[in-house]
Amino acid sequence: MQKLDNEFFEAYKSLEKLCSDSFDCPHGVSEYITQMEAKDAEGRYLIPDWAQDYRMLKHVRWVRNQIAHESSDTGYCEKEDLAFVREFHSRMLSKGDPLAQLKKPVSRPAQPKPTPKQPAPAEKPKRIVRDDPPAEKTVRKTAAKKTEKASDKPKKTTKKTAATDKKPAKKTTAAKKSPQKKTSRKKSTKKKQNRAPLILFSVLFLLLILAGAAWYFLR
């Protein structure tokens, strides 16, 4: 037996004893492998290194059997095998082995509680806005334009401006009277024109009456 095989055999014996104590059986490593086979589907889904640990455990068990039953001088163990047995032993002591990880509760993120639905706010009654008649709109627009023009012109407070302001006022009053006279004249001319055909009709009617009377008496 070579030195590396001897070290491996001693490390495997300590791992076998630890597994036997945990499972209360004589062949602890074999029992560990059977436990992994029973929970293979769940372990492969939850633990990333599950398949690799399972394969290495079966391999080191085979190496141990070869060293125990064969008496040849050729070595069976490699450095990676010895390192795995020691590392797996320390993982079992710290409960970082696959079966110990599988027994730990899986922490799931807490789901938020559904918020109760609040009743929809009642809709406010819509105000009916009535449009102004077109006549009122035009009056308002003209009044607004006049106020804008009046506000744009600067006001002078001198005596000359006061005098000039008084003179146009008289003209405006005269101008206001003149349209009334013109309208009254137009009305009178219209009345005369309307009476002219009546007068002609009455004159013709009288002439016809006189002509009929003269013809009656002269025959």
Accessible surface in RSA format (square Angstrom, percent):
REM  Atomic radii and reference values for relative SASA: ProtOr
REM  Chains: A
REM  Algorithm: Lee & Richards
REM  Probe-radius: 1.40
REM  Slices: 20
REM RES _ NUM      All-atoms   Total-Side   Main-Chain    Non-polar    All polar
REM                ABS   REL    ABS   REL    ABS   REL    ABS   REL    ABS   REL
RES MET A   1   129.35  67.0  63.88  42.3  65.47 155.9  61.87  52.6  67.48  89.4
RES GLN A   2    90.86  50.8  84.05  61.4   6.81  16.2  30.93  65.8  59.93  45.5
RES LYS A   3   163.51  79.8 150.69  92.5  12.82  30.5  98.99  89.1  64.53  68.7
RES LEU A   4    51.24  28.5  47.62  34.1   3.62   9.1  48.97  34.4   2.27   6.1
RES ASP A   5     4.40   3.1   4.40   4.4   0.00   0.0   0.00   0.0   4.39   4.4
RES ASN A   6    74.45  51.3  74.40  71.9   0.05   0.1   4.90  11.8  69.55  67.2
RES GLU A   7    64.13  36.8  57.19  43.3   6.94  16.5  26.85  51.9  37.28  30.4
RES PHE A   8     0.00   0.0   0.00   0.0   0.00   0.0   0.00   0.0   0.00   0.0
RES PHE A   9    39.26  19.6  39.19  24.3   0.07   0.2  39.19  23.8   0.07   0.2
RES GLU A  10    95.17  54.6  89.00  67.3   6.17  14.7  40.11  77.6  55.06  45.0
RES ALA A  11    14.32  13.2   6.45  10.0   7.87  17.9  13.17  18.5   1.15   3.0
RES TYR A  12     7.29   3.4   7.29   4.1   0.00   0.0   3.67   2.8   3.61   4.5
RES LYS A  13   104.73  51.1  98.26  60.3   6.47  15.4  57.22  51.5  47.52  50.6
RES SER A  14    52.52  44.4  42.70  57.0   9.83  22.6  40.54  86.3  11.98  16.8
RES LEU A  15     0.24   0.1   0.24   0.2   0.00   0.0   0.24   0.2   0.00   0.0
RES GLU A  16    36.33  20.9  36.33  27.5   0.00   0.0  26.61  51.5   9.72   7.9
RES LYS A  17   137.71  67.2 133.01  81.6   4.70  11.2 101.09  91.0  36.62  39.0
RES LEU A  18    41.54  23.1  39.17  28.0   2.38   6.0  41.00  28.8   0.55   1.5
RES CYS A  19     0.88   0.7   0.88   1.0   0.00   0.0   0.00   0.0   0.88   0.9
RES SER A  20    17.81  15.0  15.45  20.6   2.36   5.4  14.55  31.0   3.26   4.6
RES ASP A  21    94.28  66.0  66.19  65.9  28.09  66.4  30.45  71.7  63.83  63.7
RES SER A  22    72.13  60.9  31.36  41.8  40.77  93.9  42.04  89.5  30.09  42.1
RES PHE A  23    57.64  28.8  33.25  20.6  24.39  63.5  37.99  23.0  19.65  56.2
RES ASP A  24   134.76  94.4 110.59 110.1  24.17  57.2  30.72  72.3 104.05 103.8
RES CYS A  25    33.51  25.3  22.33  24.9  11.18  26.3  28.57  72.4   4.94   5.3
RES PRO A  26   110.56  80.6  86.18  78.6  24.38  88.6  97.88  80.8  12.67  78.8
RES HIS A  27   120.46  65.8 118.25  82.2   2.21   5.7  77.66  80.0  42.80  49.8
RES GLY A  28     0.00   0.0   0.00   N/A   0.00   0.0   0.00   0.0   0.00   0.0
RES VAL A  29     0.64   0.4   0.59   0.5   0.04   0.1   0.64   0.6   0.00   0.0
RES SER A  30    35.75  30.2  35.47  47.3   0.28   0.7  19.81  42.2  15.94  22.3
RES GLU A  31    55.34  31.8  53.39  40.4   1.95   4.6   7.32  14.2  48.02  39.2
RES TYR A  32     2.38   1.1   2.38   1.4   0.00   0.0   2.38   1.8   0.00   0.0
RES ILE A  33     2.97   1.7   2.97   2.2   0.00   0.0   2.97   2.1   0.00   0.0
RES THR A  34    68.15  48.5  62.30  63.2   5.85  13.9  62.25  83.6   5.91   8.9
RES GLN A  35    55.32  30.9  54.52  39.8   0.80   1.9   1.86   4.0  53.46  40.5
RES MET A  36     0.16   0.1   0.00   0.0   0.16   0.4   0.01   0.0   0.15   0.2
RES GLU A  37    85.88  49.3  66.82  50.6  19.06  45.4  27.42  53.0  58.46  47.7
RES ALA A  38    85.44  78.6  42.77  66.0  42.67  97.1  54.65  77.0  30.79  81.5
RES LYS A  39    75.69  36.9  70.93  43.5   4.76  11.3  45.74  41.2  29.95  31.9
RES ASP A  40    41.34  29.0  40.33  40.1   1.01   2.4  15.49  36.5  25.84  25.8
RES ALA A  41    85.73  78.8  69.14 106.7  16.58  37.7  76.10 107.2   9.62  25.5
RES GLU A  42    94.53  54.3  85.92  65.0   8.61  20.5  34.20  66.2  60.32  49.3
RES GLY A  43     0.00   0.0   0.00   N/A   0.00   0.0   0.00   0.0   0.00   0.0
RES ARG A  44   128.23  53.8 103.40  52.7  24.83  59.1  42.50  58.1  85.73  52.0
RES TYR A  45   187.73  87.6 157.25  89.5  30.48  79.3 115.96  87.1  71.77  88.5
RES LEU A  46    73.85  41.1  45.57  32.6  28.28  71.1  47.95  33.7  25.90  69.7
RES ILE A  47    13.01   7.4  11.10   8.3   1.91   4.6  11.92   8.6   1.08   2.9
RES PRO A  48   129.96  94.7  91.00  83.0  38.96 141.6 103.07  85.1  26.89 167.1
RES ASP A  49    81.11  56.8  79.08  78.7   2.03   4.8  11.37  26.8  69.73  69.5
RES TRP A  50     0.55   0.2   0.55   0.3   0.00   0.0   0.48   0.3   0.07   0.1
RES ALA A  51    39.77  36.6  35.89  55.4   3.87   8.8  35.94  50.6   3.83  10.1
RES GLN A  52   100.22  56.0  95.24  69.6   4.98  11.9  20.54  43.7  79.69  60.4
RES ASP A  53     6.05   4.2   6.05   6.0   0.00   0.0   0.00   0.0   6.05   6.0
RES TYR A  54    38.50  18.0  38.50  21.9   0.00   0.0  28.07  21.1  10.43  12.9
RES ARG A  55   144.54  60.7 140.22  71.5   4.32  10.3  68.68  93.9  75.86  46.0
RES MET A  56    27.07  14.0  27.07  17.9   0.00   0.0  14.02  11.9  13.04  17.3
RES LEU A  57     1.88   1.0   1.88   1.3   0.00   0.0   1.88   1.3   0.00   0.0
RES LYS A  58    83.97  41.0  78.59  48.2   5.38  12.8  34.53  31.1  49.44  52.7
RES HIS A  59    70.50  38.5  64.27  44.7   6.23  15.9  45.68  47.1  24.83  28.9
RES VAL A  60     0.00   0.0   0.00   0.0   0.00   0.0   0.00   0.0   0.00   0.0
RES ARG A  61    67.06  28.2  67.06  34.2   0.00   0.0  12.01  16.4  55.05  33.4
RES TRP A  62   129.81  52.1 127.36  61.6   2.45   5.8 111.21  59.3  18.60  30.2
RES VAL A  63     0.35   0.2   0.35   0.3   0.00   0.0   0.35   0.3   0.00   0.0
RES ARG A  64    74.50  31.3  74.50  38.0   0.00   0.0   4.37   6.0  70.13  42.5
RES ASN A  65    52.96  36.5  52.12  50.4   0.84   2.0  12.88  31.0  40.08  38.7
RES GLN A  66    44.67  25.0  43.88  32.1   0.79   1.9   0.82   1.8  43.84  33.3
RES ILE A  67     9.13   5.2   2.48   1.9   6.65  16.0   4.39   3.2   4.74  12.9
RES ALA A  68    47.31  43.5  11.10  17.1  36.21  82.4  17.12  24.1  30.19  80.0
RES HIS A  69   145.23  79.4 111.68  77.6  33.55  85.8  79.74  82.2  65.49  76.2
RES GLU A  70    86.12  49.4  72.84  55.1  13.28  31.6   4.48   8.7  81.64  66.7
RES SER A  71   114.60  96.8  80.86 107.9  33.74  77.7  53.21 113.3  61.39  86.0
RES SER A  72    51.80  43.8  33.09  44.2  18.71  43.1  42.02  89.5   9.77  13.7
RES ASP A  73   115.20  80.7 106.71 106.2   8.49  20.1  37.65  88.6  77.54  77.3
RES THR A  74    92.26  65.6  85.17  86.3   7.09  16.9  82.40 110.7   9.86  14.9
RES GLY A  75    38.87  47.9   0.00   N/A  38.87  47.9   6.75  18.5  32.11  71.9
RES TYR A  76    61.25  28.6  43.76  24.9  17.49  45.5  37.53  28.2  23.72  29.2
RES CYS A  77    11.60   8.8   0.00   0.0  11.60  27.3   0.00   0.0  11.60  12.5
RES GLU A  78   107.79  61.9 105.26  79.6   2.52   6.0  32.32  62.5  75.47  61.6
RES LYS A  79   159.54  77.8 154.09  94.5   5.45  13.0  96.19  86.6  63.35  67.5
RES GLU A  80   117.04  67.2 110.34  83.5   6.70  16.0  63.72 123.2  53.32  43.5
RES ASP A  81     6.43   4.5   6.43   6.4   0.00   0.0   0.00   0.0   6.43   6.4
RES LEU A  82    12.94   7.2  12.94   9.3   0.00   0.0  12.94   9.1   0.00   0.0
RES ALA A  83    59.88  55.1  50.68  78.2   9.20  20.9  57.18  80.5   2.69   7.1
RES PHE A  84    23.10  11.6  18.05  11.2   5.05  13.1  22.71  13.8   0.40   1.1
RES VAL A  85     0.32   0.2   0.32   0.3   0.00   0.0   0.32   0.3   0.00   0.0
RES ARG A  86   130.60  54.8 122.35  62.4   8.25  19.6  48.37  66.1  82.23  49.8
RES GLU A  87    78.44  45.0  72.80  55.1   5.63  13.4  52.94 102.4  25.50  20.8
RES PHE A  88     0.13   0.1   0.13   0.1   0.00   0.0   0.13   0.1   0.00   0.0
RES HIS A  89    44.54  24.3  44.54  31.0   0.00   0.0  25.76  26.5  18.78  21.9
RES SER A  90    59.59  50.4  54.48  72.7   5.10  11.8  44.03  93.8  15.56  21.8
RES ARG A  91    48.70  20.4  48.16  24.5   0.54   1.3  24.95  34.1  23.75  14.4
RES MET A  92    26.21  13.6  12.29   8.1  13.93  33.2  12.31  10.5  13.90  18.4
RES LEU A  93   116.33  64.8  87.12  62.3  29.21  73.4  90.27  63.4  26.06  70.1
RES SER A  94    85.74  72.5  52.89  70.6  32.85  75.7  51.92 110.6  33.82  47.4
RES LYS A  95   143.29  69.9 142.97  87.7   0.32   0.8  85.55  77.0  57.74  61.5
RES GLY A  96    18.20  22.4   0.00   N/A  18.20  22.4  16.23  44.5   1.96   4.4
RES ASP A  97     8.27   5.8   8.27   8.2   0.00   0.0   0.00   0.0   8.27   8.2
RES PRO A  98     0.71   0.5   0.26   0.2   0.45   1.6   0.71   0.6   0.00   0.0
RES LEU A  99    10.46   5.8   9.91   7.1   0.55   1.4   9.91   7.0   0.55   1.5
RES ALA A 100    20.44  18.8  13.94  21.5   6.50  14.8  18.26  25.7   2.18   5.8
RES GLN A 101    70.44  39.4  58.70  42.9  11.75  28.0  13.80  29.4  56.64  43.0
RES LEU A 102    23.40  13.0   6.59   4.7  16.81  42.3   8.37   5.9  15.03  40.5
RES LYS A 103   155.65  75.9 123.16  75.6  32.49  77.4  77.59  69.8  78.06  83.2
RES LYS A 104   113.21  55.2 106.10  65.1   7.11  16.9  68.04  61.2  45.17  48.1
RES PRO A 105   129.30  94.2 103.32  94.2  25.99  94.5 113.99  94.1  15.32  95.2
RES VAL A 106    92.44  60.8  66.59  60.3  25.85  62.3  71.04  61.7  21.40  58.1
RES SER A 107   110.14  93.1  81.43 108.7  28.71  66.1  56.59 120.5  53.55  75.0
RES ARG A 108   203.30  85.4 176.08  89.8  27.22  64.8  57.46  78.5 145.84  88.4
RES PRO A 109   123.55  90.0 103.21  94.1  20.34  73.9 115.24  95.1   8.31  51.7
RES ALA A 110   101.47  93.3  66.33 102.4  35.14  79.9  75.36 106.1  26.11  69.2
RES GLN A 111   162.10  90.6 138.83 101.5  23.27  55.4  43.12  91.8 118.97  90.2
RES PRO A 112   125.23  91.3  99.97  91.1  25.26  91.8 111.62  92.2  13.60  84.6
RES LYS A 113   183.21  89.4 165.67 101.7  17.53  41.7 110.23  99.2  72.97  77.7
RES PRO A 114   128.56  93.7 102.86  93.8  25.70  93.4 114.02  94.1  14.53  90.3
RES THR A 115   117.09  83.3 100.68 102.1  16.41  39.1  71.62  96.2  45.47  68.7
RES PRO A 116   120.35  87.7 101.67  92.7  18.67  67.9 113.09  93.4   7.26  45.1
RES LYS A 117   203.24  99.2 170.28 104.5  32.97  78.5 118.99 107.1  84.25  89.7
RES GLN A 118   161.58  90.4 135.50  99.0  26.08  62.1  40.36  85.9 121.22  91.9
RES PRO A 119   124.88  91.0 100.93  92.0  23.96  87.1 112.76  93.1  12.13  75.4
RES ALA A 120    92.35  84.9  62.19  96.0  30.16  68.6  66.89  94.2  25.46  67.4
RES PRO A 121   122.66  89.4 100.61  91.7  22.05  80.2 112.10  92.6  10.56  65.7
RES ALA A 122    98.16  90.3  66.21 102.2  31.96  72.7  76.05 107.1  22.11  58.6
RES GLU A 123   166.66  95.7 135.24 102.3  31.43  74.8  57.26 110.8 109.40  89.3
RES LYS A 124   182.68  89.1 164.61 101.0  18.07  43.0 110.60  99.6  72.07  76.8
RES PRO A 125   125.78  91.7 101.97  93.0  23.81  86.6 113.66  93.8  12.12  75.3
RES LYS A 126   193.69  94.5 166.22 102.0  27.47  65.4 114.66 103.2  79.03  84.2
RES ARG A 127   224.35  94.2 196.81 100.3  27.54  65.6  72.06  98.5 152.29  92.3
RES ILE A 128   155.49  88.5 125.21  93.3  30.28  73.0 128.91  92.8  26.58  72.1
RES VAL A 129   126.73  83.4 100.13  90.7  26.59  64.1 103.61  90.0  23.12  62.7
RES ARG A 130   211.24  88.7 187.77  95.7  23.47  55.9  68.11  93.1 143.13  86.7
RES ASP A 131   117.72  82.5  90.00  89.6  27.72  65.5  20.60  48.5  97.12  96.9
RES ASP A 132    49.44  34.6  40.83  40.6   8.60  20.3   1.74   4.1  47.70  47.6
RES PRO A 133    65.89  48.0  59.19  54.0   6.70  24.4  65.85  54.4   0.04   0.3
RES PRO A 134   105.68  77.0 103.45  94.3   2.23   8.1 105.65  87.2   0.02   0.1
RES ALA A 135    67.66  62.2  59.83  92.3   7.84  17.8  67.08  94.5   0.58   1.5
RES GLU A 136    81.63  46.9  78.75  59.6   2.89   6.9  31.89  61.7  49.75  40.6
RES LYS A 137    87.68  42.8  85.60  52.5   2.08   4.9  46.07  41.5  41.61  44.3
RES THR A 138    76.34  54.3  74.82  75.9   1.52   3.6  67.49  90.6   8.85  13.4
RES VAL A 139    98.60  64.9  96.21  87.1   2.40   5.8  98.41  85.5   0.20   0.5
RES ARG A 140   142.71  59.9 136.58  69.6   6.13  14.6  56.72  77.5  85.99  52.1
RES LYS A 141   130.22  63.5 125.70  77.1   4.52  10.8  75.04  67.5  55.18  58.8
RES THR A 142    70.85  50.4  69.01  70.0   1.84   4.4  60.21  80.9  10.64  16.1
RES ALA A 143    49.59  45.6  45.34  70.0   4.25   9.7  49.24  69.3   0.35   0.9
RES ALA A 144    48.34  44.4  42.90  66.2   5.44  12.4  47.83  67.4   0.51   1.3
RES LYS A 145   125.20  61.1 124.37  76.3   0.83   2.0  68.99  62.1  56.22  59.9
RES LYS A 146   147.04  71.7 141.83  87.0   5.21  12.4  86.22  77.6  60.82  64.8
RES THR A 147    87.22  62.0  80.33  81.4   6.90  16.4  75.00 100.7  12.22  18.5
RES GLU A 148   107.78  61.9 105.73  80.0   2.05   4.9  36.51  70.6  71.27  58.2
RES LYS A 149   136.21  66.5 134.15  82.3   2.06   4.9  79.61  71.7  56.60  60.3
RES ALA A 150    61.46  56.5  49.94  77.1  11.53  26.2  56.43  79.5   5.04  13.3
RES SER A 151    88.31  74.6  51.23  68.4  37.08  85.4  53.42 113.8  34.89  48.9
RES ASP A 152   114.17  80.0  85.94  85.5  28.23  66.8  32.13  75.6  82.04  81.8
RES LYS A 153   148.03  72.2 141.98  87.1   6.05  14.4  87.08  78.4  60.95  64.9
RES PRO A 154   119.18  86.9  93.28  85.0  25.90  94.2 104.32  86.1  14.87  92.4
RES LYS A 155   187.71  91.6 154.90  95.0  32.81  78.1 102.38  92.2  85.33  90.9
RES LYS A 156   149.62  73.0 125.01  76.7  24.62  58.6  71.61  64.5  78.01  83.1
RES THR A 157   137.44  97.8 100.54 101.9  36.90  87.9  76.84 103.2  60.60  91.6
RES THR A 158    80.54  57.3  71.78  72.8   8.76  20.9  74.32  99.8   6.22   9.4
RES LYS A 159   186.30  90.9 175.97 108.0  10.32  24.6 121.84 109.7  64.46  68.7
RES LYS A 160   169.79  82.8 165.16 101.3   4.63  11.0 112.19 101.0  57.61  61.4
RES THR A 161    30.64  21.8  30.16  30.6   0.49   1.2  29.52  39.6   1.13   1.7
RES ALA A 162    47.75  43.9  42.07  64.9   5.68  12.9  46.99  66.2   0.75   2.0
RES ALA A 163    49.83  45.8  43.35  66.9   6.48  14.7  48.22  67.9   1.61   4.3
RES THR A 164    77.70  55.3  75.20  76.2   2.50   5.9  70.20  94.3   7.50  11.3
RES ASP A 165    97.61  68.4  83.19  82.8  14.42  34.1  28.39  66.8  69.23  69.0
RES LYS A 166   147.89  72.1 142.52  87.4   5.37  12.8  88.37  79.5  59.52  63.4
RES LYS A 167   138.92  67.8 136.16  83.5   2.77   6.6  80.69  72.6  58.23  62.0
RES PRO A 168    65.86  48.0  65.41  59.6   0.45   1.6  65.72  54.3   0.14   0.9
RES ALA A 169    51.44  47.3  45.64  70.4   5.80  13.2  50.86  71.6   0.58   1.5
RES LYS A 170   158.38  77.3 154.06  94.5   4.32  10.3  97.93  88.1  60.44  64.4
RES LYS A 171   151.36  73.8 145.39  89.2   5.97  14.2  92.10  82.9  59.26  63.1
RES THR A 172    67.93  48.3  65.16  66.1   2.76   6.6  59.87  80.4   8.06  12.2
RES THR A 173    71.18  50.6  69.50  70.5   1.68   4.0  59.07  79.3  12.11  18.3
RES ALA A 174    60.46  55.6  52.82  81.5   7.64  17.4  56.75  79.9   3.71   9.8
RES ALA A 175    55.87  51.4  47.22  72.9   8.65  19.7  53.24  75.0   2.63   7.0
RES LYS A 176   143.73  70.1 133.99  82.2   9.74  23.2  84.96  76.5  58.77  62.6
RES LYS A 177   134.59  65.7 133.46  81.9   1.13   2.7  76.27  68.7  58.31  62.1
RES SER A 178    44.78  37.8  41.77  55.7   3.01   6.9  33.39  71.1  11.39  16.0
RES PRO A 179    67.33  49.1  64.02  58.4   3.31  12.0  67.26  55.5   0.07   0.4
RES GLN A 180   128.21  71.7 122.89  89.8   5.31  12.6  39.48  84.0  88.73  67.3
RES LYS A 181   130.16  63.5 128.19  78.7   1.97   4.7  72.46  65.2  57.70  61.5
RES LYS A 182   125.97  61.5 124.88  76.6   1.09   2.6  69.04  62.1  56.93  60.6
RES THR A 183    67.87  48.3  66.18  67.1   1.68   4.0  56.76  76.2  11.11  16.8
RES SER A 184    62.76  53.0  54.27  72.4   8.49  19.5  46.25  98.5  16.51  23.1
RES ARG A 185   166.74  70.0 164.75  84.0   1.99   4.7  54.83  74.9 111.91  67.8
RES LYS A 186   130.38  63.6 128.75  79.0   1.63   3.9  74.00  66.6  56.38  60.1
RES LYS A 187   133.26  65.0 131.59  80.7   1.67   4.0  75.92  68.3  57.34  61.1
RES SER A 188    48.94  41.4  45.18  60.3   3.76   8.7  37.30  79.4  11.64  16.3
RES THR A 189    69.26  49.3  67.78  68.7   1.49   3.5  60.38  81.1   8.89  13.4
RES LYS A 190   130.28  63.6 129.10  79.2   1.17   2.8  72.96  65.7  57.31  61.1
RES LYS A 191   126.07  61.5 123.98  76.1   2.10   5.0  68.89  62.0  57.18  60.9
RES LYS A 192   145.69  71.1 138.76  85.1   6.93  16.5  82.68  74.4  63.01  67.1
RES GLN A 193   129.08  72.2 115.55  84.5  13.53  32.2  40.79  86.8  88.29  67.0
RES ASN A 194   102.13  70.4  91.65  88.6  10.48  25.2  28.81  69.3  73.31  70.9
RES ARG A 195   147.77  62.0 147.77  75.3   0.00   0.0  39.10  53.4 108.67  65.9
RES ALA A 196    47.39  43.6  42.38  65.4   5.00  11.4  46.88  66.0   0.50   1.3
RES PRO A 197    78.67  57.3  70.51  64.3   8.16  29.7  74.50  61.5   4.17  25.9
RES LEU A 198   124.29  69.2 119.98  85.8   4.32  10.9 120.59  84.7   3.71  10.0
RES ILE A 199   105.36  60.0 103.76  77.3   1.60   3.8 105.36  75.9   0.00   0.0
RES LEU A 200   116.21  64.7 116.00  83.0   0.22   0.5 116.05  81.5   0.16   0.4
RES PHE A 201   141.69  70.9 139.42  86.4   2.27   5.9 141.04  85.5   0.66   1.9
RES SER A 202    53.47  45.2  49.61  66.2   3.87   8.9  42.68  90.9  10.80  15.1
RES VAL A 203    70.55  46.4  70.24  63.6   0.31   0.7  70.47  61.2   0.08   0.2
RES LEU A 204   107.54  59.9 107.18  76.7   0.36   0.9 107.18  75.3   0.36   1.0
RES PHE A 205   112.64  56.4 110.85  68.7   1.79   4.7 112.23  68.0   0.41   1.2
RES LEU A 206   107.63  59.9 107.37  76.8   0.25   0.6 107.37  75.4   0.25   0.7
RES LEU A 207   101.14  56.3  97.46  69.7   3.69   9.3  97.61  68.5   3.54   9.5
RES LEU A 208   128.80  71.7 119.56  85.5   9.23  23.2 120.28  84.5   8.52  22.9
RES ILE A 209    88.89  50.6  80.26  59.8   8.62  20.8  86.76  62.5   2.13   5.8
RES LEU A 210   118.36  65.9 114.14  81.7   4.21  10.6 114.46  80.4   3.90  10.5
RES ALA A 211    62.32  57.3  48.05  74.2  14.26  32.4  56.98  80.2   5.34  14.1
RES GLY A 212    38.77  47.8   0.00   N/A  38.77  47.8  34.22  93.9   4.55  10.2
RES ALA A 213    44.21  40.7  35.25  54.4   8.97  20.4  42.22  59.5   1.99   5.3
RES ALA A 214    49.93  45.9  41.09  63.4   8.85  20.1  49.22  69.3   0.71   1.9
RES TRP A 215   164.93  66.2 158.93  76.9   6.00  14.1 136.99  73.0  27.94  45.3
RES TYR A 216   130.07  60.7 123.04  70.0   7.03  18.3  74.19  55.8  55.88  68.9
RES PHE A 217   163.58  81.8 133.56  82.7  30.02  78.1 136.69  82.9  26.89  77.0
RES LEU A 218   153.05  85.2 122.07  87.3  30.97  77.9 124.63  87.5  28.42  76.5
RES ARG A 219   185.95  78.1 121.46  61.9  64.49 153.5  69.69  95.2 116.26  70.5
END  Absolute sums over single chains surface
CHAIN  1 A    19377.3      16972.4       2404.8      12049.9       7327.3
END  Absolute sums over all chains
TOTAL         19377.3      16972.4       2404.8      12049.9       7327.3
